[in-house]
Amino acid sequence: MTAAGEARWALVPDALFDGERLRRAHAVVVEGERVVGVEGVGALPEGMDVHHLDGCTLLPGLIDCHTHLSDWMLPAFLAAGVTAVRDTGNDPAWILQRRERTGADPMAGPDILCCGPLLDGSAAFWPGIGRPHADAAAIRRSIDEMAERGTDAVKLYVHLTTDQIGAAATQADRRGLPLLAHLGPSVDLATAVSAGVREVQHLTGCVHHVEGWRTNVDEVAASATSLASAGVAQCPTLVVWDRLCRLNDTAFRHDRRDRWVHPDITAVWQRFPHRSGEVADRLDRQRSVNTMKRVLGALAGAGCTVIAGSDAPFPHLVPGFSLHDELSLLVDAGLEPVAALASATSVAADHLGLAEAGRIRRGSIADMVAVGGDPCDDICVLSDVRLVLRRGRVVDFEALATAAAAEFARPPEDPFSRLMIDFAEPPSRGT
């Protein structure tokens, strides 16, 4: 198959998940960067260039709503069929440059939305990608700065006070910036929602990643309807907590998808501090992941919006492919496969304001991925990626591998990779 150019051509899969429902015997007609029609196979005109995707389901390009980008990650996302990502904490100048780069060259990586730095309280939990704020006035100034620099959203972090969160929510609303929050121990979820928070990361405020096994799921379920009514979206990132509680699982050492990960980062994964922590903590984390799944099931059942994010590149989160893993965990938590797929396509696009993404329909951008099998029946087939279209052009997997190898040939110098490397360095010892 060659690049489409401006000629009309069609893809005919065994099944089509258009972002909302599964359809059969349908073809997708592409012209340039756009989908110009979704038609019954019998309606295609004679002589049209038709490409059959036997044994495959065609889906919209996937959207990862929670990442922290590095240059070496960009080829992996496209290889996994992830054509849009949201960076939820990074150096603002660095991430804005990458957003411009992939916008100008779609084959360089996915479309990027970004939040700039983590807006934190009096101390920044993650130096380098976080920014401390002494008071409410300081955080208002940061939000003004992010609006002027052109970020797509702002993210609040764990050390903020109630007053700071309220000031941030008001200022973000004034500046037209969506606001998301990773809540810390000093502000509960009800207070944050009252202050104006409408998107929560990692189920914070509902269940803790270590002590979560103590959570009364029935109590969370009782409040789920009010959260849904308030329009509070959840980006649960179950997969990051699953990996952090199972760092000693040898299966991850043999994940062939690691070929898409910079060797310096896989080395970080092998010495990540959680690996050698207290056994009791690791077991509590494992128990808490199961509670997170029950909590998420209750929230989704009450009508809360669920959007999918991976938190790559934390340990054993292969960029792009870890989003497939997240969708599998969402299904394990009780979501129907169609709902899990929507959380990374149509629902994610609607939440992020990506009107031309997340669905395969007339007028949408022709970002698509074909996978072997039917993910509406078996979500695990998502990682069997057969074809990726990026703005109407077929992605060359060999070219992606070459681009990744070029990145792997030099040390990663981007802010988030350096943060991870420094975080995992063992403490210096005196002689």
Salt bridges, closest charged atoms under 4 A:
ASP18 OD2 - ARG21 NE 3.86
ASP18 OD2 - ARG23 NH1 3.42
GLU20 OE2 - ARG359 NE 2.76
GLU31 OE1 - ARG8 NE 2.49
GLU33 OE1 - ARG391 NH1 3.49
ASP49 OD2 - HIS51 NE2 3.13
ASP71 OD2 - ARG98 NH2 2.84
ASP71 OD1 - ARG101 NH1 3.45
ASP111 OD1 - ARG390 NH2 2.93
ASP111 OD2 - ARG391 NH2 3.39
ASP120 OD1 - HIS159 ND1 3.68
ASP144 OD1 - ARG175 NH1 2.98
GLU145 OE1 - ARG131 NH1 2.72
GLU145 OE2 - ARG149 NH1 3.06
GLU148 OE2 - ARG175 NH1 3.93
ASP152 OD2 - ARG99 NH1 3.01
GLU199 OE2 - ARG86 NH2 2.46
GLU199 OE1 - HIS351 NE2 2.73
GLU211 OE1 - ARG214 NE 2.63
ASP242 OD2 - ARG243 NH1 2.47
ASP242 OD2 - ARG246 NH2 2.78
ASP249 OD2 - ARG246 NH1 2.78
ASP255 OD2 - ARG257 NH2 3.00
ASP284 OD1 - ARG287 NH1 3.89
ASP311 OD1 - HIS66 NE2 3.17
ASP311 OD1 - HIS68 NE2 3.29
ASP311 OD2 - HIS202 NE2 4.00
ASP325 OD2 - ARG243 NH2 2.90
ASP325 OD2 - ARG257 NH2 2.95
ASP332 OD2 - LYS293 NZ 2.71
ASP350 OD2 - ARG359 NH2 2.81
GLU356 OE2 - ARG34 NH1 2.81
ASP367 OD2 - ARG390 NH1 3.25
ASP374 OD2 - ARG24 NH2 3.36
ASP384 OD2 - ARG386 NH2 2.94
GLU407 OE2 - ARG410 NH2 3.15
ASP422 OD1 - ARG418 NH2 3.86
GLU425 OE2 - ARG271 NH2 3.03
